[in-house]
């Protein structure tokens, strides 16, 4: 079996083994309100330079 291949018998079998209790997922279960604040001694120019270095490292 090569990369991306699949077992055709699994595709033909429409049954899926899943523990589905029929309940939906609440996307608002962990909502919160608040603010986030960061304090740093670095200037905006320092942060932009650091970002540029990080981007250069990825290449």
PQR file with spaces between the fields and no chain letter, atoms N, CA, C, O and H, PARSE charges and radii, in Angstrom:
ATOM       1  N    UNK     1       0.842   -1.174    0.000 -0.4000 1.5000
ATOM       2  CA   UNK     1       0.000    0.000    0.000 -0.0000 2.0000
ATOM       3  C    UNK     1       0.892    1.242    0.000  0.5500 1.7000
ATOM       4  O    UNK     1       1.767    1.378    0.855 -0.5500 1.4000
ATOM       5  N    UNK     2       0.675    2.136   -0.944 -0.4000 1.5000
ATOM       6  CA   UNK     2       1.485    3.333   -1.037 -0.0000 2.0000
ATOM       7  C    UNK     2       0.928    4.461   -0.196  0.5500 1.7000
ATOM       8  O    UNK     2      -0.121    4.334    0.435 -0.5500 1.4000
ATOM       9  H    UNK     2      -0.036    2.026   -1.638  0.4000 1.0000
ATOM      10  N    UNK     3       1.638    5.543   -0.202 -0.4000 1.5000
ATOM      11  CA   UNK     3       1.196    6.717    0.541 -0.0000 2.0000
ATOM      12  C    UNK     3      -0.130    7.205   -0.034  0.5500 1.7000
ATOM      13  O    UNK     3      -0.262    7.356   -1.248 -0.5500 1.4000
ATOM      14  H    UNK     3       2.490    5.646   -0.714  0.4000 1.0000
ATOM      15  N    UNK     4      -1.083    7.446    0.807 -0.4000 1.5000
ATOM      16  CA   UNK     4      -2.379    7.937    0.377 -0.0000 2.0000
ATOM      17  C    UNK     4      -3.343    6.833    0.004  0.5500 1.7000
ATOM      18  O    UNK     4      -4.493    7.097   -0.346 -0.5500 1.4000
ATOM      19  H    UNK     4      -0.975    7.324    1.794  0.4000 1.0000
ATOM      20  N    UNK     5      -2.879    5.593    0.076 -0.4000 1.5000
ATOM      21  CA   UNK     5      -3.772    4.486   -0.259 -0.0000 2.0000
ATOM      22  C    UNK     5      -4.675    4.183    0.918  0.5500 1.7000
ATOM      23  O    UNK     5      -4.413    4.606    2.044 -0.5500 1.4000
ATOM      24  H    UNK     5      -1.945    5.378    0.360  0.4000 1.0000
ATOM      25  N    UNK     6      -5.739    3.447    0.649 -0.4000 1.5000
ATOM      26  CA   UNK     6      -6.660    3.085    1.701 -0.0000 2.0000
ATOM      27  C    UNK     6      -7.220    1.707    1.418  0.5500 1.7000
ATOM      28  O    UNK     6      -7.141    1.209    0.295 -0.5500 1.4000
ATOM      29  H    UNK     6      -5.952    3.103   -0.266  0.4000 1.0000
ATOM      30  N    UNK     7      -7.767    1.118    2.409 -0.4000 1.5000
ATOM      31  CA   UNK     7      -8.392   -0.189    2.283 -0.0000 2.0000
ATOM      32  C    UNK     7      -9.801    0.023    1.750  0.5500 1.7000
ATOM      33  O    UNK     7     -10.655    0.578    2.441 -0.5500 1.4000
ATOM      34  H    UNK     7      -7.831    1.522    3.322  0.4000 1.0000
ATOM      35  N    UNK     8     -10.043   -0.417    0.524 -0.4000 1.5000
ATOM      36  CA   UNK     8     -11.344   -0.177   -0.096 -0.0000 2.0000
ATOM      37  C    UNK     8     -12.484   -0.808    0.687  0.5500 1.7000
ATOM      38  O    UNK     8     -13.604   -0.297    0.664 -0.5500 1.4000
ATOM      39  H    UNK     8      -9.350   -0.868   -0.038  0.4000 1.0000
ATOM      40  N    UNK     9     -12.217   -1.913    1.382 -0.4000 1.5000
ATOM      41  CA   UNK     9     -13.291   -2.541    2.149 -0.0000 2.0000
ATOM      42  C    UNK     9     -13.770   -1.623    3.279  0.5500 1.7000
ATOM      43  O    UNK     9     -14.944   -1.649    3.647 -0.5500 1.4000
ATOM      44  H    UNK     9     -11.307   -2.328    1.401  0.4000 1.0000
ATOM      45  N    UNK    10     -12.866   -0.822    3.820 -0.4000 1.5000
ATOM      46  CA   UNK    10     -13.258    0.126    4.863 -0.0000 2.0000
ATOM      47  C    UNK    10     -14.127    1.234    4.272  0.5500 1.7000
ATOM      48  O    UNK    10     -15.046    1.717    4.933 -0.5500 1.4000
ATOM      49  H    UNK    10     -11.912   -0.801    3.521  0.4000 1.0000
ATOM      50  N    UNK    11     -13.845    1.634    3.047 -0.4000 1.5000
ATOM      51  CA   UNK    11     -14.612    2.694    2.404 -0.0000 2.0000
ATOM      52  C    UNK    11     -16.009    2.218    2.023  0.5500 1.7000
ATOM      53  O    UNK    11     -16.960    2.999    2.054 -0.5500 1.4000
ATOM      54  H    UNK    11     -13.098    1.241    2.511  0.4000 1.0000
ATOM      55  N    UNK    12     -16.138    0.950    1.666 -0.4000 1.5000
ATOM      56  CA   UNK    12     -17.429    0.421    1.257 -0.0000 2.0000
ATOM      57  C    UNK    12     -18.329    0.161    2.448  0.5500 1.7000
ATOM      58  O    UNK    12     -19.553    0.163    2.315 -0.5500 1.4000
ATOM      59  H    UNK    12     -15.366    0.316    1.641  0.4000 1.0000
ATOM      60  N    UNK    13     -17.741   -0.061    3.602 -0.4000 1.5000
ATOM      61  CA   UNK    13     -18.512   -0.306    4.815 -0.0000 2.0000
ATOM      62  C    UNK    13     -18.935    1.042    5.380  0.5500 1.7000
ATOM      63  O    UNK    13     -18.089    1.807    5.842 -0.5500 1.4000
ATOM      64  H    UNK    13     -16.746   -0.063    3.710  0.4000 1.0000
ATOM      65  N    UNK    14     -20.227    1.345    5.351 -0.4000 1.5000
ATOM      66  CA   UNK    14     -20.717    2.638    5.809 -0.0000 2.0000
ATOM      67  C    UNK    14     -20.757    2.771    7.311  0.5500 1.7000
ATOM      68  O    UNK    14     -21.025    3.862    7.816 -0.5500 1.4000
ATOM      69  H    UNK    14     -20.914    0.723    4.975  0.4000 1.0000
ATOM      70  N    UNK    15     -20.504    1.716    8.037 -0.4000 1.5000
ATOM      71  CA   UNK    15     -20.557    1.766    9.499 -0.0000 2.0000
ATOM      72  C    UNK    15     -19.274    2.369   10.043  0.5500 1.7000
ATOM      73  O    UNK    15     -18.175    1.988    9.641 -0.5500 1.4000
ATOM      74  H    UNK    15     -20.286    0.830    7.627  0.4000 1.0000
ATOM      75  N    UNK    16     -19.422    3.288   10.936 -0.4000 1.5000
ATOM      76  CA   UNK    16     -18.277    3.914   11.567 -0.0000 2.0000
ATOM      77  C    UNK    16     -18.348    3.611   13.049  0.5500 1.7000
ATOM      78  O    UNK    16     -19.381    3.820   13.685 -0.5500 1.4000
ATOM      79  H    UNK    16     -20.315    3.597   11.262  0.4000 1.0000
ATOM      80  N    UNK    17     -17.253    3.119   13.594 -0.4000 1.5000
ATOM      81  CA   UNK    17     -17.205    2.846   15.027 -0.0000 2.0000
ATOM      82  C    UNK    17     -16.878    4.137   15.753  0.5500 1.7000
ATOM      83  O    UNK    17     -15.737    4.598   15.721 -0.5500 1.4000
ATOM      84  H    UNK    17     -16.414    2.949   13.077  0.4000 1.0000
ATOM      85  N    UNK    18     -17.851    4.713   16.394 -0.4000 1.5000
ATOM      86  CA   UNK    18     -17.646    5.951   17.132 -0.0000 2.0000
ATOM      87  C    UNK    18     -18.533    5.947   18.357  0.5500 1.7000
ATOM      88  O    UNK    18     -19.659    5.451   18.330 -0.5500 1.4000
ATOM      89  H    UNK    18     -18.778    4.338   16.420  0.4000 1.0000
ATOM      90  N    UNK    19     -18.010    6.504   19.421 -0.4000 1.5000
ATOM      91  CA   UNK    19     -18.789    6.651   20.646 -0.0000 2.0000
ATOM      92  C    UNK    19     -19.530    7.986   20.561  0.5500 1.7000
ATOM      93  O    UNK    19     -19.108    8.980   21.152 -0.5500 1.4000
ATOM      94  H    UNK    19     -17.095    6.907   19.443  0.4000 1.0000
ATOM      95  N    UNK    20     -20.615    7.993   19.833 -0.4000 1.5000
ATOM      96  CA   UNK    20     -21.390    9.216   19.653 -0.0000 2.0000
ATOM      97  C    UNK    20     -22.673    9.103   20.467  0.5500 1.7000
ATOM      98  O    UNK    20     -23.553    8.300   20.156 -0.5500 1.4000
ATOM      99  H    UNK    20     -20.957    7.185   19.353  0.4000 1.0000
ATOM     100  N    UNK    21     -22.764    9.907   21.500 -0.4000 1.5000
ATOM     101  CA   UNK    21     -23.947    9.837   22.351 -0.0000 2.0000
ATOM     102  C    UNK    21     -25.046   10.775   21.860  0.5500 1.7000
ATOM     103  O    UNK    21     -26.083   10.912   22.509 -0.5500 1.4000
ATOM     104  H    UNK    21     -22.050   10.559   21.753  0.4000 1.0000
ATOM     105  N    UNK    22     -24.821   11.423   20.712 -0.4000 1.5000
ATOM     106  CA   UNK    22     -25.852   12.265   20.137 -0.0000 2.0000
ATOM     107  C    UNK    22     -25.898   13.672   20.696  0.5500 1.7000
ATOM     108  O    UNK    22     -26.713   14.480   20.251 -0.5500 1.4000
ATOM     109  H    UNK    22     -23.978   11.311   20.184  0.4000 1.0000
ATOM     110  N    UNK    23     -25.055   13.984   21.651 -0.4000 1.5000
ATOM     111  CA   UNK    23     -25.051   15.327   22.225 -0.0000 2.0000
ATOM     112  C    UNK    23     -24.094   16.216   21.440  0.5500 1.7000
ATOM     113  O    UNK    23     -23.029   15.769   21.013 -0.5500 1.4000
ATOM     114  H    UNK    23     -24.393   13.327   22.013  0.4000 1.0000
ATOM     115  N    UNK    24     -24.472   17.456   21.255 -0.4000 1.5000
ATOM     116  CA   UNK    24     -23.615   18.403   20.562 -0.0000 2.0000
ATOM     117  C    UNK    24     -22.552   18.959   21.490  0.5500 1.7000
ATOM     118  O    UNK    24     -22.564   18.714   22.697 -0.5500 1.4000
ATOM     119  H    UNK    24     -25.337   17.819   21.602  0.4000 1.0000
ATOM     120  N    UNK    25     -21.656   19.694   20.917 -0.4000 1.5000
ATOM     121  CA   UNK    25     -20.581   20.318   21.674 -0.0000 2.0000
ATOM     122  C    UNK    25     -20.928   21.781   21.877  0.5500 1.7000
ATOM     123  O    UNK    25     -21.286   22.477   20.928 -0.5500 1.4000
ATOM     124  H    UNK    25     -21.647   19.893   19.937  0.4000 1.0000
ATOM     125  N    UNK    26     -20.825   22.240   23.094 -0.4000 1.5000
ATOM     126  CA   UNK    26     -21.087   23.639   23.391 -0.0000 2.0000
ATOM     127  C    UNK    26     -19.808   24.440   23.160  0.5500 1.7000
ATOM     128  O    UNK    26     -18.822   24.273   23.877 -0.5500 1.4000
ATOM     129  H    UNK    26     -20.535   21.674   23.865  0.4000 1.0000
ATOM     130  N    UNK    27     -19.834   25.307   22.154 -0.4000 1.5000
ATOM     131  CA   UNK    27     -18.652   26.114   21.868 -0.0000 2.0000
ATOM     132  C    UNK    27     -18.492   27.260   22.858  0.5500 1.7000
ATOM     133  O    UNK    27     -17.449   27.913   22.889 -0.5500 1.4000
ATOM     134  H    UNK    27     -20.635   25.442   21.571  0.4000 1.0000
ATOM     135  N    UNK    28     -19.515   27.508   23.663 -0.4000 1.5000
ATOM     136  CA   UNK    28     -19.456   28.598   24.630 -0.0000 2.0000
ATOM     137  C    UNK    28     -19.226   28.096   26.054  0.5500 1.7000
ATOM     138  O    UNK    28     -19.371   28.847   27.017 -0.5500 1.4000
ATOM     139  H    UNK    28     -20.363   26.977   23.638  0.4000 1.0000
ATOM     140  N    UNK    29     -18.870   26.831   26.174 -0.4000 1.5000
ATOM     141  CA   UNK    29     -18.708   26.232   27.494 -0.0000 2.0000
ATOM     142  C    UNK    29     -17.612   26.916   28.302  0.5500 1.7000
ATOM     143  O    UNK    29     -17.737   27.051   29.520 -0.5500 1.4000
ATOM     144  H    UNK    29     -18.752   26.220   25.391  0.4000 1.0000
ATOM     145  N    UNK    30     -16.533   27.354   27.639 -0.4000 1.5000
ATOM     146  CA   UNK    30     -15.405   27.944   28.350 -0.0000 2.0000
ATOM     147  C    UNK    30     -15.185   29.407   27.977  0.5500 1.7000
ATOM     148  O    UNK    30     -14.053   29.890   28.012 -0.5500 1.4000
ATOM     149  H    UNK    30     -16.432   27.245   26.651  0.4000 1.0000
ATOM     150  N    UNK    31     -16.253   30.114   27.622 -0.4000 1.5000
ATOM     151  CA   UNK    31     -16.124   31.531   27.310 -0.0000 2.0000
ATOM     152  C    UNK    31     -15.742   32.315   28.558  0.5500 1.7000
ATOM     153  O    UNK    31     -16.123   31.969   29.676 -0.5500 1.4000
ATOM     154  H    UNK    31     -17.172   29.721   27.594  0.4000 1.0000
ATOM     155  N    UNK    32     -14.992   33.362   28.340 -0.4000 1.5000
ATOM     156  CA   UNK    32     -14.661   34.245   29.458 -0.0000 2.0000
ATOM     157  C    UNK    32     -14.482   35.647   28.918  0.5500 1.7000
ATOM     158  O    UNK    32     -14.218   35.846   27.732 -0.5500 1.4000
ATOM     159  H    UNK    32     -14.682   33.644   27.432  0.4000 1.0000
ATOM     160  N    UNK    33     -14.627   36.591   29.784 -0.4000 1.5000
ATOM     161  CA   UNK    33     -14.424   37.980   29.414 -0.0000 2.0000
ATOM     162  C    UNK    33     -13.273   38.519   30.248  0.5500 1.7000
ATOM     163  O    UNK    33     -13.100   38.148   31.409 -0.5500 1.4000
ATOM     164  H    UNK    33     -14.841   36.429   30.747  0.4000 1.0000
ATOM     165  N    UNK    34     -12.505   39.383   29.651 -0.4000 1.5000
ATOM     166  CA   UNK    34     -11.405   39.965   30.387 -0.0000 2.0000
ATOM     167  C    UNK    34     -10.444   40.655   29.442  0.5500 1.7000
ATOM     168  O    UNK    34     -10.710   40.792   28.248 -0.5500 1.4000
ATOM     169  H    UNK    34     -12.645   39.685   28.708  0.4000 1.0000
ATOM     170  N    UNK    35      -9.337   41.082   29.986 -0.4000 1.5000
ATOM     171  CA   UNK    35      -8.325   41.754   29.190 -0.0000 2.0000
ATOM     172  C    UNK    35      -6.989   41.064   29.399  0.5500 1.7000
ATOM     173  O    UNK    35      -6.753   40.394   30.404 -0.5500 1.4000
ATOM     174  H    UNK    35      -9.120   40.971   30.956  0.4000 1.0000
ATOM     175  N    UNK    36      -6.128   41.254   28.416 -0.4000 1.5000
ATOM     176  CA   UNK    36      -4.770   40.728   28.501 -0.0000 2.0000
ATOM     177  C    UNK    36      -3.834   41.905   28.313  0.5500 1.7000
ATOM     178  O    UNK    36      -4.016   42.720   27.408 -0.5500 1.4000
ATOM     179  H    UNK    36      -6.320   41.799   27.600  0.4000 1.0000
ATOM     180  N    UNK    37      -2.840   41.988   29.165 -0.4000 1.5000
ATOM     181  CA   UNK    37      -1.899   43.093   29.069 -0.0000 2.0000
ATOM     182  C    UNK    37      -0.489   42.549   29.218  0.5500 1.7000
ATOM     183  O    UNK    37      -0.219   41.735   30.101 -0.5500 1.4000
ATOM     184  H    UNK    37      -2.692   41.327   29.900  0.4000 1.0000
ATOM     185  N    UNK    38       0.400   42.997   28.358 -0.4000 1.5000
ATOM     186  CA   UNK    38       1.798   42.589   28.426 -0.0000 2.0000
ATOM     187  C    UNK    38       2.644   43.807   28.715  0.5500 1.7000
ATOM     188  O    UNK    38       2.455   44.874   28.130 -0.5500 1.4000
ATOM     189  H    UNK    38       0.180   43.659   27.641  0.4000 1.0000
ATOM     190  N    UNK    39       3.566   43.630   29.615 -0.4000 1.5000
ATOM     191  CA   UNK    39       4.488   44.711   29.915 -0.0000 2.0000
ATOM     192  C    UNK    39       5.877   44.271   29.492  0.5500 1.7000
ATOM     193  O    UNK    39       6.322   43.171   29.819 -0.5500 1.4000
ATOM     194  H    UNK    39       3.719   42.763   30.090  0.4000 1.0000
ATOM     195  N    UNK    40       6.560   45.147   28.758 -0.4000 1.5000
ATOM     196  CA   UNK    40       7.907   44.827   28.295 -0.0000 2.0000
ATOM     197  C    UNK    40       8.747   46.094   28.272  0.5500 1.7000
ATOM     198  O    UNK    40       8.229   47.204   28.148 -0.5500 1.4000
ATOM     199  H    UNK    40       6.199   46.041   28.492  0.4000 1.0000
ATOM     200  N    UNK    41      10.037   45.905   28.394 -0.4000 1.5000
ATOM     201  CA   UNK    41      10.962   47.028   28.314 -0.0000 2.0000
ATOM     202  C    UNK    41      11.433   47.254   26.883  0.5500 1.7000
ATOM     203  O    UNK    41      12.099   48.249   26.599 -0.5500 1.4000
ATOM     204  H    UNK    41      10.458   45.003   28.495  0.4000 1.0000
ATOM     205  N    UNK    42      11.090   46.330   25.975 -0.4000 1.5000
ATOM     206  CA   UNK    42      11.523   46.448   24.585 -0.0000 2.0000
ATOM     207  C    UNK    42      10.688   47.492   23.854  0.5500 1.7000
ATOM     208  O    UNK    42       9.488   47.629   24.094 -0.5500 1.4000
ATOM     209  H    UNK    42      10.549   45.522   26.206  0.4000 1.0000
ATOM     210  N    UNK    43      11.340   48.221   22.964 -0.4000 1.5000
ATOM     211  CA   UNK    43      10.620   49.219   22.174 -0.0000 2.0000
ATOM     212  C    UNK    43       9.943   48.518   20.996  0.5500 1.7000
ATOM     213  O    UNK    43      10.231   47.359   20.698 -0.5500 1.4000
ATOM     214  H    UNK    43      12.315   48.110   22.769  0.4000 1.0000
ATOM     215  N    UNK    44       9.063   49.221   20.350 -0.4000 1.5000
ATOM     216  CA   UNK    44       8.378   48.668   19.183 -0.0000 2.0000
ATOM     217  C    UNK    44       9.388   48.296   18.106  0.5500 1.7000
ATOM     218  O    UNK    44       9.257   47.254   17.463 -0.5500 1.4000
ATOM     219  H    UNK    44       8.829   50.163   20.592  0.4000 1.0000
ATOM     220  N    UNK    45      10.396   49.143   17.907 -0.4000 1.5000
ATOM     221  CA   UNK    45      11.425   48.850   16.896 -0.0000 2.0000
ATOM     222  C    UNK    45      12.192   47.583   17.247  0.5500 1.7000
ATOM     223  O    UNK    45      12.507   46.783   16.366 -0.5500 1.4000
ATOM     224  H    UNK    45      10.503   49.989   18.429  0.4000 1.0000
ATOM     225  N    UNK    46      12.494   47.396   18.526 -0.4000 1.5000
ATOM     226  CA   UNK    46      13.189   46.176   18.951 -0.0000 2.0000
ATOM     227  C    UNK    46      12.344   44.940   18.661  0.5500 1.7000
ATOM     228  O    UNK    46      12.859   43.921   18.199 -0.5500 1.4000
ATOM     229  H    UNK    46      12.239   48.046   19.242  0.4000 1.0000
ATOM     230  N    UNK    47      11.061   45.035   18.931 -0.4000 1.5000
ATOM     231  CA   UNK    47      10.173   43.901   18.690 -0.0000 2.0000
ATOM     232  C    UNK    47      10.041   43.600   17.200  0.5500 1.7000
ATOM     233  O    UNK    47       9.986   42.435   16.806 -0.5500 1.4000
ATOM     234  H    UNK    47      10.643   45.863   19.306  0.4000 1.0000
ATOM     235  N    UNK    48       9.989   44.635   16.373 -0.4000 1.5000
ATOM     236  CA   UNK    48       9.899   44.435   14.923 -0.0000 2.0000
ATOM     237  C    UNK    48      11.186   43.803   14.407  0.5500 1.7000
ATOM     238  O    UNK    48      11.138   42.917   13.554 -0.5500 1.4000
ATOM     239  H    UNK    48      10.033   45.582   16.693  0.4000 1.0000
ATOM     240  N    UNK    49      12.328   44.245   14.908 -0.4000 1.5000
ATOM     241  CA   UNK    49      13.607   43.641   14.514 -0.0000 2.0000
ATOM     242  C    UNK    49      13.668   42.174   14.918  0.5500 1.7000
ATOM     243  O    UNK    49      14.148   41.333   14.157 -0.5500 1.4000
ATOM     244  H    UNK    49      12.366   44.966   15.601  0.4000 1.0000
ATOM     245  N    UNK    50      13.188   41.875   16.099 -0.4000 1.5000
ATOM     246  CA   UNK    50      13.181   40.493   16.577 -0.0000 2.0000
ATOM     247  C    UNK    50      12.267   39.627   15.708  0.5500 1.7000
ATOM     248  O    UNK    50      12.602   38.480   15.411 -0.5500 1.4000
ATOM     249  H    UNK    50      12.798   42.558   16.717  0.4000 1.0000
ATOM     250  N    UNK    51      11.126   40.162   15.305 -0.4000 1.5000
ATOM     251  CA   UNK    51      10.214   39.441   14.423 -0.0000 2.0000
ATOM     252  C    UNK    51      10.884   39.171   13.078  0.5500 1.7000
ATOM     253  O    UNK    51      10.761   38.076   12.530 -0.5500 1.4000
ATOM     254  H    UNK    51      10.854   41.094   15.546  0.4000 1.0000
ATOM     255  N    UNK    52      11.585   40.160   12.551 -0.4000 1.5000
ATOM     256  CA   UNK    52      12.292   39.976   11.294 -0.0000 2.0000
ATOM     257  C    UNK    52      13.336   38.875   11.389  0.5500 1.7000
ATOM     258  O    UNK    52      13.486   38.081   10.461 -0.5500 1.4000
ATOM     259  H    UNK    52      11.685   41.050   12.996  0.4000 1.0000
ATOM     260  N    UNK    53      14.059   38.818   12.506 -0.4000 1.5000
ATOM     261  CA   UNK    53      15.050   37.752   12.719 -0.0000 2.0000
ATOM     262  C    UNK    53      14.394   36.379   12.781  0.5500 1.7000
ATOM     263  O    UNK    53      14.924   35.402   12.252 -0.5500 1.4000
ATOM     264  H    UNK    53      13.937   39.463   13.260  0.4000 1.0000
ATOM     265  N    UNK    54      13.243   36.314   13.428 -0.4000 1.5000
ATOM     266  CA   UNK    54      12.534   35.039   13.529 -0.0000 2.0000
ATOM     267  C    UNK    54      12.067   34.576   12.145  0.5500 1.7000
ATOM     268  O    UNK    54      12.140   33.389   11.827 -0.5500 1.4000
ATOM     269  H    UNK    54      12.812   37.107   13.857  0.4000 1.0000
ATOM     270  N    UNK    55      11.591   35.514   11.328 -0.4000 1.5000
ATOM     271  CA   UNK    55      11.154   35.172    9.978 -0.0000 2.0000
ATOM     272  C    UNK    55      12.343   34.715    9.140  0.5500 1.7000
ATOM     273  O    UNK    55      12.207   33.783    8.347 -0.5500 1.4000
ATOM     274  H    UNK    55      11.532   36.478   11.586  0.4000 1.0000
ATOM     275  N    UNK    56      13.509   35.352    9.298 -0.4000 1.5000
ATOM     276  CA   UNK    56      14.697   34.956    8.549 -0.0000 2.0000
ATOM     277  C    UNK    56      15.160   33.554    8.935  0.5500 1.7000
ATOM     278  O    UNK    56      15.658   32.808    8.092 -0.5500 1.4000
ATOM     279  H    UNK    56      13.618   36.109    9.942  0.4000 1.0000
ATOM     280  N    UNK    57      14.995   33.198   10.206 -0.4000 1.5000
ATOM     281  CA   UNK    57      15.379   31.861   10.673 -0.0000 2.0000
ATOM     282  C    UNK    57      14.528   30.774   10.057  0.5500 1.7000
ATOM     283  O    UNK    57      15.002   29.658    9.842 -0.5500 1.4000
ATOM     284  H    UNK    57      14.590   33.805   10.891  0.4000 1.0000
ATOM     285  N    UNK    58      13.253   31.093    9.767 -0.4000 1.5000
ATOM     286  CA   UNK    58      12.348   30.114    9.170 -0.0000 2.0000
ATOM     287  C    UNK    58      12.719   29.801    7.729  0.5500 1.7000
ATOM     288  O    UNK    58      12.416   28.716    7.234 -0.5500 1.4000
ATOM     289  H    UNK    58      12.868   31.999    9.941  0.4000 1.0000
ATOM     290  N    UNK    59      13.359   30.719    7.066 -0.4000 1.5000
ATOM     291  CA   UNK    59      13.723   30.517    5.650 -0.0000 2.0000
ATOM     292  C    UNK    59      15.009   29.813    5.570  0.5500 1.7000
ATOM     293  O    UNK    59      15.498   29.544    4.473 -0.5500 1.4000
ATOM     294  H    UNK    59      13.605   31.600    7.469  0.4000 1.0000
